[in-house]
């Protein structure tokens, strides 16, 4: 467990350090490509360390009973997470863009961006929640919390960085979206009618949900999602 905790701390900590306080200095010295290479290498090493450390922990006792109700809840959470993840890949202003923005006025948020301006990172946080619910053992909780912290703290830090790099665009984008899901919709800054992710995103999310949950059988040795009932 100690090795797993160290690995998770290294994975999360190096992401934060390289993405924020150290990024400008390293890019100035190494160039953008050199920095991306270093970032990718460190991410790969720390992720591999985390996976190896997790797999080395013996099976542990559950902290609570996991019955049909918890499995059903986790399955629905993962469906939402899958739709958020697929929707985040389309028109996401937070994704790397080599071309500078030519306008300071963001579009009206639509689809998953009407729900939250960080749909990808919230999908990872929901993944963490679902996996804690159905596998409540110490090693899994540590791993899942590391992913959740990286996602949600990373989202907040991303806002700060974007406010500094693209102040006019991002501050206006923050004005019509919300960090927390559904807040902008409740406050009227985004429109409920625009929150429908669209047929393509919904079907893509369902496909990802089905494939990822099915993959638990060959990869982990136990069924997940709806495959627990129909497999």
C-alpha positions in Angstrom: 0.0 0.0 0.0 2.8 2.4 0.8 4.3 1.9 -2.7 0.9 2.5 -4.2 0.4 5.7 -2.3 3.9 6.9 -3.4 3.1 6.0 -7.0 -0.3 7.9 -6.9 1.4 10.9 -5.3 4.1 10.9 -8.0 1.5 10.6 -10.8 -0.7 13.4 -9.5 2.1 15.6 -8.3 4.2 15.5 -11.5 1.1 16.3 -13.5 0.4 19.4 -11.5 4.1 20.5 -11.4 4.7 20.1 -15.1 1.4 21.5 -16.1 1.6 24.7 -14.1 4.6 26.1 -12.0 7.3 24.4 -14.1 5.8 24.5 -17.6 6.9 28.0 -18.6 10.5 27.5 -17.5 10.8 24.1 -19.1 9.2 25.2 -22.4 11.6 28.2 -22.5 14.6 25.8 -22.1 13.5 22.8 -24.1 10.9 24.1 -26.5 7.3 23.0 -26.8 8.1 19.6 -28.4 10.9 18.9 -25.9 8.5 19.7 -23.0 5.8 17.5 -24.4 8.2 14.7 -24.8 9.4 15.0 -21.2 5.8 15.4 -20.0 4.7 12.2 -21.8 7.7 10.2 -20.6 7.2 11.2 -16.9 3.4 10.5 -17.3 4.1 7.1 -18.8 6.6 6.1 -16.1 4.5 7.3 -13.1 1.3 5.7 -14.6 3.2 2.4 -15.1 4.5 2.6 -11.5 0.9 3.2 -10.3 -0.5 0.2 -12.2 2.3 -2.2 -11.1 2.0 -1.0 -7.5 -1.8 -1.5 -7.6 -1.6 -5.0 -9.0 1.0 -6.0 -6.4 -1.4 -5.2 -3.5 -3.1 -8.5 -2.2 -6.9 -8.7 -2.2 -8.3 -6.7 0.7 -11.6 -6.8 2.6 -14.6 -4.7 1.4 -15.5 -1.7 3.6 -19.2 -2.2 2.8 -21.5 -4.7 1.1 -21.9 -4.2 -2.6 -25.3 -5.4 -3.8 -27.5 -5.0 -6.9 -28.5 -1.4 -6.0 -24.9 -0.1 -5.8 -24.0 -1.9 -9.1 -27.0 -0.4 -10.8 -26.1 3.1 -9.5 -22.4 2.7 -10.6 -23.6 1.5 -14.0 -25.7 4.6 -14.5 -22.9 6.8 -13.3 -20.6 5.3 -15.9 -23.1 5.8 -18.6 -23.2 9.6 -17.8 -19.4 9.6 -17.6 -19.1 8.0 -21.0 -21.4 10.5 -22.6 -19.5 13.4 -21.0 -16.2 12.0 -22.2 -17.4 11.6 -25.8 -19.1 15.0 -25.8 -15.9 16.7 -24.5 -14.0 15.7 -27.7 -16.2 17.9 -29.9 -15.7 21.7 -29.8 -13.9 21.8 -26.5 -12.1 25.1 -26.1 -9.9 23.6 -23.3 -8.2 21.1 -25.7 -4.8 22.1 -27.2 -5.3 24.3 -30.2 -2.3 25.4 -32.3 -4.2 28.3 -33.9 -4.8 31.4 -31.8 -8.4 32.3 -31.1 -9.6 35.1 -33.4 -12.5 36.2 -31.2 -12.9 37.0 -27.5 -16.6 36.0 -27.6 -17.2 32.3 -26.9 -20.1 30.4 -28.5 -23.2 29.7 -26.4 -22.5 26.4 -24.5 -24.3 23.4 -26.0 -24.4 19.7 -25.2 -22.2 18.6 -22.3 -20.6 22.1 -22.1 -24.0 23.5 -21.0 -23.7 21.0 -18.1 -20.1 21.8 -17.1 -17.2 23.5 -18.9 -15.0 20.5 -17.8 -16.9 17.5 -19.1 -13.8 15.3 -19.7 -12.4 15.9 -16.3 -15.7 15.3 -14.6 -16.1 12.0 -16.5 -12.9 10.8 -14.9 -14.1 12.0 -11.5 -17.4 10.1 -12.0 -15.3 7.0 -13.1 -13.6 7.3 -9.7 -16.9 7.5 -7.8 -18.4 4.5 -9.6 -15.3 2.3 -9.0 -15.2 3.2 -5.3 -18.8 2.3 -5.0 -18.4 -1.3 -6.4 -14.9 -2.1 -5.2 -14.6 -0.6 -1.7 -11.1 -1.8 -0.8 -8.2 0.4 0.4 -6.0 0.1 -2.7 -8.8 0.9 -5.1 -10.0 3.8 -3.1 -6.5 5.3 -3.1 -6.1 4.8 -6.8 -9.6 6.2 -7.6 -9.1 9.2 -5.3 -5.9 10.0 -7.0 -7.7 10.1 -10.4 -10.5 12.2 -8.9 -8.1 14.7 -7.3 -6.1 15.0 -10.5 -9.3 15.6 -12.5 -11.1 18.1 -10.3 -8.1 20.1 -8.9 -6.7 20.0 -12.4 -9.9 21.5 -13.8 -9.7 24.3 -11.3 -6.0 25.0 -12.1 -6.9 24.8 -15.8 -9.4 27.7 -15.3 -6.6 29.8 -13.6 -4.2 29.1 -16.5 -6.8 29.9 -19.1 -7.7 33.1 -17.3 -4.1 34.1 -17.6 -3.4 33.0 -21.2 -6.8 33.9 -22.7 -8.4 36.3 -20.3 -11.1 37.9 -22.5 -12.2 34.6 -24.0 -12.0 32.4 -20.9 -13.6 34.9 -18.5 -16.6 35.2 -20.8 -16.7 31.4 -21.2 -16.8 31.0 -17.5 -19.6 33.5 -17.4 -21.9 31.2 -19.5 -20.7 27.8 -18.1 -20.0 26.4 -14.7 -17.3 24.3 -13.0 -19.9 22.3 -11.0 -22.4 20.3 -13.2 -25.8 22.0 -13.7 -25.0 25.2 -11.8 -25.0 27.4 -15.0 -28.3 25.7 -16.1 -29.9 26.4 -12.7 -28.7 30.0 -12.7 -30.0 30.6 -16.2 -26.5 31.3 -17.7 -26.9 28.2 -19.9 -30.1 27.0 -21.5 -31.7 23.7 -20.6 -32.8 23.2 -24.2 -29.1 23.3 -25.3 -28.0 20.7 -22.8 -29.1 17.7 -25.0 -25.7 16.2 -26.1 -27.1 15.2 -29.5 -27.8 11.8 -31.0 -24.3 11.2 -32.2 -22.7 11.9 -28.8 -25.3 9.9 -27.0 -24.8 6.9 -29.2 -21.1 7.2 -29.0 -21.2 7.4 -25.2 -23.4 4.3 -25.1 -21.0 2.5 -27.3 -18.1 3.4 -25.2 -20.0 2.5 -22.0 -20.9 -1.0 -23.4 -17.4 -1.7 -24.7 -15.5 -0.5 -21.6 -17.8 -2.4 -19.3 -17.6 -5.5 -21.4 -13.7 -5.3 -21.3 -13.8 -5.9 -17.6 -14.4 -9.6 -18.2 -11.3 -10.4 -20.2 -9.1 -7.8 -18.5 -10.2 -8.0 -14.8 -11.9 -11.4 -14.7 -15.3 -10.2 -13.6 -18.3 -8.7 -15.3 -19.3 -5.0 -14.9 -22.1 -2.8 -16.0 -25.1 -4.4 -17.7 -23.0 -7.5 -18.5 -23.5 -8.5 -14.9 -27.2 -9.2 -15.8 -27.1 -10.2 -19.4 -23.6 -11.7 -19.8 
